[in-house]
Amino acid sequence: MVDRRRRTALHACCLLGDDAIMRLLLKKGADVRTTDSDGNTPIHLALKFAIQTVRFSTYTDLIVPLLNRCDNPHVLDELNNEGKTPRGYLADLKRVYAQRREELETERKERWQKEQEEKLRLKEDLEWERKLQFEESQESYSHYRQDDYLENTQETYDEWADRITYERRQKTEAKKQRKRETRKSSRQQNENEQKARERTKQLEKEHEAYLSRMSVERQKLKLSKSLADYESNCIAVFCSNSTLNLTFVEIPWPTKGDTKAMITLLRNWSELKTIEEKRKFLKEQQVRWHPDKFLQRCGNRLDSLDRVKIIEQVNELSKEINAMVEVE
């Protein structure tokens, strides 16, 4: 089963990075060599996804199972419409992973350096606070002898007080600045996480929409196949020159079951067509199952045991088709 771009279910899983369903498909025998309209195999799409997301787990969860199923090494050298091979994407992925590792190592070193600087600042703040507490505990420089004070410092009391006030103001401003930087970094991190969550939700929505479209396409293909079989059976029975008796089960009914099931299937078949084609199709069914027309074609061939049952079913089907045509 493929979509309009000739993509299989395995293509879809690799495109969206769904490794769980991908492994299930591989277990069921999905072909990793199938190409879509862009010339991409599932391996092409899986490698593209890995390069875009840059998650190290993607390689082991998504890429490795696909590579293990490549019994033919030439699959890695198949070109897509962009002129790229899986082997080339693998080389790009290795470069991306190496770059990402360097970035993570750089971030780790920067965090470690910031932690060390923060520890050093805390240590300096503690020493400064202890010094300040000691100096403020002194009621006045007059508690010391003037000679001792002059021997140990060149500052006057006013100069010392101004210096302490200035240093304290500087420390306070530095703390405020660090807090602002921390809040800014936290906001940036939250914004990045929010963008990542939104991107994940968007991908999930696209995935669900894609699966819904594939389900609708599969249903349409199934209906088209059953309609073709129905038309073929009608031609074989109604246009045949055979004189063999027709039993109830040999009549080319739209489906096995009651009249309601037959009408439902005819209505679903008609929805596959344009407005004009739909009207024409329903008219054809109206003529095909008209009791008089039916008896003209097949009356002399009906099995005697099933004849009454067949005519009753044709009458019911004809009435329902007439009602459906009137509504349309």
N, C-alpha and C positions, 0 to 999 in steps of 0.2 A: 504494500500500500504506500503510495507516494502522494505528495501534494503537487500544486501547480508548478513548483520549482524543482520537481523530481526529488524532493528530500524525503528520506524514509524516517521512521520513528527513531532510528539510531542517529541520524543526522540531527534531529531535533534535540535529543538528549545531550549530544556533544556541543551543540550550539549554545545550550542553556546551562551546561555544566552539571547535569543531573546524573551523577555517577551511579546512584543506586539502580535506577531504571536501566541505565546503560549496561550494567553488569548482568541484569536479568535478560536483556535482549541478546547479549553475547552468549549467555548460557543457552538461550533458545535457538542459537544458530544464525544470528544477524550477520550480514556480510559487511566487513569493514572496507571492502574495495569498491562498493557502489558509489558512483559520482552523481552530484546534482547538476542542475543546469549551468552552474558556475564552474563546474569541473572539480568541485571539492568533495573529497572523501570524508567520512566521519572523523578521520585522523586530522585532516586539515582544520576542520571546525573546532575540534577539541584543543588543538595547539593554539589556535587564534584566541579561544576563550582563556587559556592559561596565560597567554601573553598579556591580555587585557586586565585580568584580575590580579596577577602577580601574587598568587597564594601558593606557598610551597607544597601544601597538601594536595593541590590540584594535580600535580605531576604523578604522585603515587596513586591517587584515587581515580583519576580520569585517564591519564596518558598511558601509564604502565599496562593496565588491562587491555587497552587497544593494541599496543605494540606486541603484547604476548600473543595476540590472535593473528598477527601478520605472518602467516606461513610462507608468504612470498615476499622476499626482501625488496623486490622492485616496487612494491606499494609505496615505499618511502621516497621513491624518485618520480612519482607521478606528478605532472605539472597541472595546476589549475588554470583558470582563465587569466589570473593575475601573473602567471609565469612563476609561481612559487611551488616548491615541493615540501612534503612533510619534513624531509631532512633539513631543508633550509629553515623552516619554522622552528625545528628543534634547536638549531644553532642560535636563532634569535632568542628563544626561550632561555637558553643557557646564559646568554649575555644579560638578559633582563634579570634573571635570578642572581647573577654575580653582582650586578649593580645594586639590586635590592639588599643583598647581604652587606655590601659596603655601606649603604645608607643606614641599615640597622646598627651596624657596628659603630658608625659615626654618632648616631643618636645615643647609643649606649655610653660611649665615651663622654659625650656632652653632658648626659645626665649625671654620670659619675663626677665629672668636673664641677657641675653646679652643686652637687651634694657636698663635695669637699669645700667649695667656696662658701656654701651656706654654713657648714660646720665651723669654718674659720671665722666667718662673720659673727656667729653666735658666741664663739670663744672670745672674740674681741669685745663684743657687746657686754659679755659677762665681766670681763676684766675692767671695762670702762665703768660699768655700774658699780663695781666694788670700789674703784678709785673714787667715783663721785660720792658714794655713800660715806667713804672715809673722810673726804675733804669737806663734805657738808656737815659732818658730825662735829667738826671743829667750830665752836661758837665764834671765835674771832682769832685773827692772827696775833692778837695781843696776848693770847695765852702763852705764846712762845716769847722767848727773849728776843729783843730787837736784833741783837748781834747774831744769834743763831739763824734768824729768818733771813738776814742779809747775806749770811754765809752760804745758805742753801738755795736761794732763789734770787733772780733779778727782777721778778714781777712785783708790782705793788698789789695790794688787796683788790683794788678796783679792776686792774688788768686781769688778775686771776679770775675774778667773778665774771668778767666779760668773756674771757676765753672759755670758761666752763659752760656758760650760757650758749655761746656760739657752737661749741662742740656738741652740746646736747641737741640743739636745733638741727644740726647737720645729721646726727644719728637718727633723729625722728623723721626727717625728710627722706633719708635713705631707706628707712623701714617702709614708709608710705610708698616710695617708688617701687620697692620690691613687691609689695602687696599688689600694686597696680599691674606690674608685669605678670605676676602669678595669675591674677584674675583674667588678664588679656589672653594669656596662654590657655587658661581653662576654657574661656569662651571659644577660642579658635578650635580647641580639641572637640568641644561639644558640637560646634558647627560642622566639623568634618565627620563626626559620628552621625549627626543628623542627615547629612548628605548621603553617607553610606547606607543608612537605613532606608532613605527615600529611593535610592538607586536599587536596593534589594527589592523593595515593594514594587517598583516599576517593572523590574525583570520578572517578578512573580506574576504580575498582571499580564505582561506580554506572553509569558509561558502559558497561563490559563487561557488567554485568548487564542493562542496558537493551537492548543489542544482542542478547544471548542471548534475552531475552524476545521481541524482535521477530522473531528467526530462528524461534523456536518457533511464534509466531503465524502467520508466513508459511507455515510447513510445514503447520499445521493448516488454513489457508485453502485451500492447494493440495490437500490431501487431501479437504476438503469439496467442492471444485469437482469433483474427479475422481469422488467418490462420487455426486454429483448426476448427472453425465454417465452414469455406469454404470447407475444406476437408470432414467434416462430411456431409455437404449438397451435395457435389459431389457424395459421396458414396451412400447416400440415394436416389438420383435421377438416376444416371447412372447404379447403380447395382440393381435397383429395378425391380421386375417382374410385376409391376403394368401396367395395360393397359389404365389407365386414361390419358386423353389428357394433354399435358404440354403447358401452356400459356407462354408468354414472361417473366413475372415476376416470374414464377416457375422454370425457368432455373437457375442453381446455378452459376450465373455470379460471378466473383471475388468481384464486388461491384456494387452498383447502380450508373448509370451515363454513360458517354460516354466511348469510347474505350481507350482514353488517360488516364482517371482515373483508368481504370482496369489495364492497363500496368504499370502505376506508382505503384499501390498496389502490383502487382506481383513482380516488381523489389525490392520494400521494403521488401517483404517477403523473397526473395532470399538472401538479405543481412544478414538475421539472421542466415544463414547456413555457413558451411565451403565451401571451393572451390569445393570439390568433391560433397558435398550434393547440392550445388547451381546448378551445371551442371545437376545433376540427376533431381532436381526439375523442371528446365526449360524444360528438355526433356519430362518429364511427362506432363507438361502443353502443350507442342507442340503436343504431341500425343492426349491428352484429347480434345483439341479444333481444331484438324484437321477436316475440313469439312466432308470428307468421313467417318472418324471414328465416328464423331458425328452423322451423318445420319444413320450409321449402328446401333448405340445404341438407338437413340431416334427418328429416322425419322418417324416411324409409329405411334409415340405418340404425335407429334407436333400438336397443335391446328391449325385448318384450317385458322382461322382468323389471327393468329400471325405467321404462318409458314414462310412467306416471310421475315418478319421483323427479326425473330430469325436467319434464315440462313444468312441474310446480316450481322447481328452482329457477328455471328460465323466466317464468312469469314474475316471481318475486324480484329477481335481479333486474328485469326490464323496468318494473315500477320504480325501483329505487334509482335507477339511472335516469329515468324521466324526471323524477323529483329533483335530482341533483342538477340536471341541465336547466330546469326552470329557475332554480336558485342562482345559478351562474349567469 
